[in-house]
Amino acid sequence: MDLYDVIHRRRDVRAQFTGAPVPDETLHRVLTAAHAAPSVGYSQPWDFVVVRDPELRRRFHEHVSAEREVFAAMLDGEAAERFARIKIDGVLESSLSVVVTYDHSRGGPAVLGRHAIADTGLYSACLAIQNLWLAATAEGLGVGWVSFYREEWLAGLLGIPAGIRPVAWLCLGPVTHFETVPDLERHGWRRKRPLAEAVHTDRWRATDG
């Protein structure tokens, strides 16, 4: 696929995983693409934990379900109804998961380019996630980013050392199809912002609302 096709085809997948296996060579290509991401000071602060163990995934799904209930309790009316329609079962239905972590100490103590903006290291890990996501899409694989978890709990589940943050749990695997419209828009949670509202020239443009 053309790069722009991949960018616009990419979706946060929740309900279309088939559970079919991901060939080792395909997973290697996807992780190699993630590892090729740019990083501040060439620190490469990420690691990738490939999670296949059904028991680990079951325990994570239980934790995520409990955290969803915490969030759901904050909603009422139509918002609660819309949220109830958004699935999280990709944790169990996908072929495997990849947890991307961030190590603040990697490349330190003086990381070139990070002295003024401490979060550039975290941004670097997010670039690796985006590379992984686009590469997976190009391979015909779906990715679902699960964020309903407590970092300390997930670190304990996977034995992640102190000081290293689990930035993302990504469900990964073949899918029946990619939706043409993002899930959160399909379910009425949010609408896409027009590009014209997001572009400013020289100075911030005042907007209504």
C-alpha positions in Angstrom: 0.0 0.0 0.0 1.0 3.6 -0.6 2.2 5.4 2.6 -0.8 7.7 2.6 -3.2 4.8 2.1 -1.7 3.1 5.2 -2.0 6.3 7.3 -5.6 6.8 6.5 -6.5 3.1 6.6 -5.0 2.6 10.1 -7.6 2.0 12.8 -7.7 1.4 16.6 -9.2 -2.1 16.3 -11.4 -3.5 19.0 -13.8 -6.0 17.5 -12.5 -7.4 14.2 -9.6 -9.7 15.3 -9.7 -13.2 13.9 -7.2 -14.8 16.4 -5.2 -16.3 13.5 -1.5 -16.6 14.1 1.0 -13.9 13.2 4.0 -15.4 11.3 7.3 -14.9 13.1 8.8 -13.1 10.1 5.9 -10.7 9.9 6.1 -9.9 13.6 9.9 -9.3 13.2 9.2 -6.9 10.3 6.7 -4.9 12.4 9.0 -4.8 15.4 12.0 -3.8 13.2 9.9 -0.9 11.9 9.1 0.2 15.5 12.7 -0.1 16.4 13.6 2.2 13.5 11.7 5.1 14.9 13.5 8.4 15.6 14.5 9.1 19.2 15.8 12.1 21.1 19.6 11.9 21.4 19.4 8.5 19.6 18.5 7.2 23.1 16.1 4.4 21.7 14.3 4.4 25.1 11.8 1.7 24.2 11.5 -2.1 24.8 8.9 -4.4 23.4 7.3 -7.2 25.5 5.6 -9.7 23.3 2.7 -11.2 25.3 1.3 -14.6 24.1 0.5 -16.3 27.5 -3.3 -16.7 27.7 -3.3 -16.4 31.5 -1.4 -13.1 31.5 -3.8 -11.8 28.9 -6.8 -13.0 30.9 -5.5 -11.3 34.1 -4.9 -8.1 32.2 -8.4 -8.2 30.7 -9.9 -8.6 34.2 -7.9 -5.5 35.3 -8.9 -3.5 32.3 -12.6 -4.5 32.8 -12.4 -3.2 36.4 -10.8 0.1 35.3 -13.5 0.5 32.6 -16.1 0.2 35.4 -14.3 3.0 37.3 -14.5 5.3 34.2 -18.1 4.2 33.4 -19.2 5.3 36.9 -18.2 8.9 35.9 -20.6 8.9 33.0 -24.3 9.3 32.8 -27.1 9.4 30.2 -26.1 9.2 26.6 -22.4 9.2 27.3 -22.7 6.0 29.4 -24.7 4.4 26.6 -22.1 5.3 24.0 -19.3 4.0 26.2 -21.0 0.7 26.8 -21.0 0.0 23.1 -17.1 0.3 22.8 -15.5 -3.2 23.2 -12.2 -4.1 24.8 -12.3 -7.8 24.0 -9.3 -7.4 21.6 -7.2 -8.3 24.6 -8.5 -11.8 24.4 -9.4 -12.1 20.8 -6.2 -10.8 19.1 -3.4 -13.1 18.2 -0.9 -11.6 20.7 -0.1 -8.3 22.4 2.9 -6.1 22.4 3.6 -3.9 25.5 5.8 -0.9 24.6 7.9 0.5 27.5 9.8 3.7 28.1 13.2 3.8 30.0 14.0 7.4 31.1 17.5 6.4 32.0 18.4 5.0 28.5 21.2 7.0 26.9 21.7 9.1 30.1 22.5 10.8 32.2 22.8 13.6 29.7 20.5 12.8 26.8 21.2 15.1 23.9 18.2 17.3 23.2 16.2 16.4 26.3 17.5 18.9 28.8 14.9 21.5 28.1 11.9 19.3 27.4 12.0 16.2 29.6 9.1 14.5 27.8 11.0 14.1 24.5 12.0 10.7 25.6 8.4 9.7 26.1 7.5 11.2 22.7 10.2 9.0 21.2 8.5 5.9 22.6 5.2 7.1 21.0 7.0 7.4 17.7 8.0 3.8 17.9 4.3 2.9 18.6 3.2 4.8 15.5 5.8 3.1 13.4 4.6 -0.3 14.7 1.0 0.6 14.0 1.6 1.7 10.4 3.8 -1.3 9.7 1.2 -3.6 11.1 -1.5 -1.9 8.9 0.7 -2.3 5.8 0.9 -6.0 6.7 -2.9 -6.3 7.0 -2.8 -6.6 10.8 -5.0 -4.7 13.2 -3.7 -2.9 16.3 -5.8 -1.9 19.3 -4.2 0.4 21.9 -5.6 -0.4 25.4 -5.1 2.3 28.0 -7.5 1.3 30.8 -4.7 0.1 33.2 -2.6 1.2 36.1 1.0 1.4 35.2 2.2 -0.1 38.5 -0.2 -3.0 38.2 1.0 -3.8 34.7 4.6 -3.5 35.6 4.0 -6.1 38.3 2.2 -8.4 36.0 5.0 -8.5 33.5 8.0 -8.1 35.8 8.9 -4.7 34.4 11.8 -3.2 36.4 11.3 -0.1 38.6 11.8 3.1 36.7 10.5 1.7 33.4 7.1 2.8 32.3 4.7 0.6 30.3 3.4 3.2 27.8 1.1 1.0 25.7 -0.5 -2.4 25.6 -1.1 -3.1 21.9 -3.4 -5.9 20.8 -2.1 -7.2 17.4 -3.3 -9.7 14.8 -5.1 -10.4 11.6 -8.6 -8.8 11.2 -11.7 -9.5 9.2 -11.6 -6.0 7.9 -10.7 -2.4 8.7 -13.6 -0.1 9.4 -13.9 2.9 7.1 -14.8 5.1 10.0 -12.9 5.1 13.4 -14.8 3.3 16.1 -15.2 6.2 18.4 -16.8 8.2 15.6 -19.0 5.3 14.5 -20.3 4.9 18.1 -20.9 8.6 18.5 -18.2 9.3 21.0 -16.4 12.0 19.1 -16.4 13.6 15.6 -13.3 14.2 13.5 -12.0 17.8 13.7 -11.6 19.5 10.3 -8.0 20.1 9.5 -8.7 23.8 9.0 -9.5 24.1 12.7 -6.2 22.7 13.7 -3.9 24.8 11.5 -2.6 28.1 12.7 -0.2 30.5 10.9 2.5 32.3 12.8 0.4 32.8 15.9 -2.4 31.0 17.7 -5.7 31.8 16.1 -8.6 32.4 18.5 -11.4 29.9 17.9 -14.9 29.7 19.1 -15.6 27.3 22.0 
